Amino acid sequence: MKTLVIDCATEACSVALFDGDALIAGECRVLGRGHAEALVPMIAALPGKGRADRIAVALGPGSFTGVRVGLAAARALALAWQCPLTGYPTLALVAAMARAEAGAQPCTVAMTGGHGEWFVQTFTADGLPSADLASLSPDAAAGTASTVVVAGSQAEALVARRGTGQALSLHPDARSFALLPAALLGPADHPLYGRAPDARLPAA
């Protein structure tokens, strides 16, 4: 079964095509902005224009725009190709990548959030979450993270602020999808924004 993986919830934008667990092709770019313009051409550049039997998409957390862009593209392709759509947490993929690099041990993932905060979550040596996702100030994140290994776009900053640990500077990469524990795949109907929206309806 071929799987198209889309991950553009963070500064990185990546796509990958798998045959089972074997990577056929993929690409990862750290863009910051411009995911909407880059994503579809990246998919079209894959073998067979990325046509797959299943689509997996990152649910976040990350930027509101990036999460929505990825979900919109995945849902449109799943409808056009009449194939199932599944989702996964972005931080869990980073934790899986860290596990492959540093070995099976607990890991804290720290990624860029909004308004100067970081998205933080701790994972077990098996790659499963051992704490709830949180959006924290850098000081609070440094005080919360107790694992030796810290991974993500803010890993180096967290380890420097804490003064100890091993930092793995990683962005989520769809090409590492096969490392993700199958238990973390689920419906793609609810994005994980990680924090409340900036815009709110006025009070009555």
N, C-alpha and C positions, 0 to 999 in steps of 0.2 A: 504494500500500500504506500502510495506516495503522499507526503505531507508537505504543504507549503507553510512556512513559519514566517510570521510578520512581527517585528518588534521595533516600535518607534515611539515608545512612551517616554523616553528620556532624551538626553542630548544626542544619543546614538540612534541611527536608523539602520536596521539590518533586515535582510530577508534570507531565507535558505530553503532549499528543496531537498527532501530526504526520500530515499527508497528504504522503507523500514527504518532502521537506525543508521543507515549508511548515508552520509552526506553526498549529494550529487553535485551541488553548486550553491554558492551563497556570496553575500557581500555585506560588509559592515562599514558604515561611515559615521564619524562623529561630526554632526552638522551644527548642533546648537539650535538652529532654526531652519526652516525650509523643508520640513518633512513631507508636507503635502505635495510639493513639487517633485521631490526626489523619489518617493515611494513607488509610484506606479511604473516609472521607467526602470527602476531596479528590479521589480517583479517581472516586467516584460523582457528583461535581459537574461532571465533564467532559461534553462532548456525547456522547450515547449511552452514558453511564456509563463512558466510557473504552474501550469495546469496540474492539479493534484486531486487525489481521492478524499483528502481531508485538509482543513486549514486550522492552524493553531495561531493564536494571536495573544500578545502581551496585554494584560488588563490594567497595568499600572502597579504601583503609583508612579507618577511622573508629572509632566506638564499636562494641563487640561487639554491643550490643543493636540499634543502628540498622542495621548490616549485615544482621543476621538478620531483622529486621522486613521490610526491603525485599525480601530474597530469598524469604522465606516468602510474601509477598503476590504477588510476581511468579510464583513457581512455581504457586501455587494458581490464579491467573487463567489462566496458560498451559495448565494441565491442563483447566480448565473450558471454555476457549474453543478448545482443541485447536489452539493456534498456537505457532510457534517462540519460544524464549526465548534472548536473547543478553545478555552482560554486558560491562561496560567499567570501567576503573579510574577511581576518583573523582578522583584528582589530575590525570589526563589531561584530564578535562572542565574543571577549573579552568585548566589550561594553555591549552586551546583558547579559553576565555573571555578570558584575558589576551592571547593572540595577536590576538583580534579588537579588543581595546581599545588595545593598545600597538603593534600592528604585528608583522610576522613577524620575530621575533628570539628568541634563546635566553631561557629563563625558568626560574626555580627556584620550585617550589610548596612552601609551608610551611603545614601545617595542624595544628590542635590534635590532639595524640596523647594518650597516657595517662601518668600518673605524672609530669606536668610536662615530658614530652618532646614533640617535634614530628615529624610525618611530613613528610619532605623528599624531593624528587625533582627532577632537572633534566631539561628538555626542550629539544629542538632548535628551530630556527626553523620547522620543518615540523610541530611539535607532537608529535613522537615522543620517547620517553624516551631520554636519553643516559647515564643512570646508574640504578643499582638504587634501588628504594625503600628508605628507611632511617628508623628511629625514633631521633632524636638529641636530646641535651640542647640547650637554646637556644644555649649557647656553641659547641658542636660544629657546630650548624646554621649559625651565623653564620660560622664558620671554613671551612665546606664550600661554602657558596653563593658562586659566583664570577660569576654573571650580574648584569647591571645591573638587570633586571626581576625582581622577586620578587612572587609572587601568592599569595593564600590568606588564611585567617583569621588567620595569624600573620605576614603579610607586613610590616606596619608595625613589629611588634616586632623582627623579624629585621633589617630595614633600620636601625632605630634602634640596635640592638646592634652592627651592623657599621659604622655611621657613614656609609654611602654607598649609593646605588641608588635605584630607583623602586619604590615599594610600591603594589600594587593589592590593596586589601582585598576579597576575593571569597569567596563561598561557592558550592559547586557548585549549578547551577540546571538542572533538567531541560529547561527551555525553550531552553537553548543546545545541546541534543544535536546538532543539525545541524552544529555547528562541529567536532565530534569527528572526527578522521581515521578512515576506515573500517577501516584496518589494525588499530586498537586494539579492535575489537569481536571477541568470542570467546565460548566456552562460559560458561555461568553456573553451573558445577558447583563451582567452587573460590573461596570468598570470599577477599579480600585483607585480612587483619586487620592486617598491618603490624608485629606484634610477637607474642611468645609470650603465651598466656593467663595471667591472674593466678592462676587456680586450677590446681593440679597434683595428680595422683594421688600418694598417699604411696608412698615407696620400699618395695620388698618386704622 
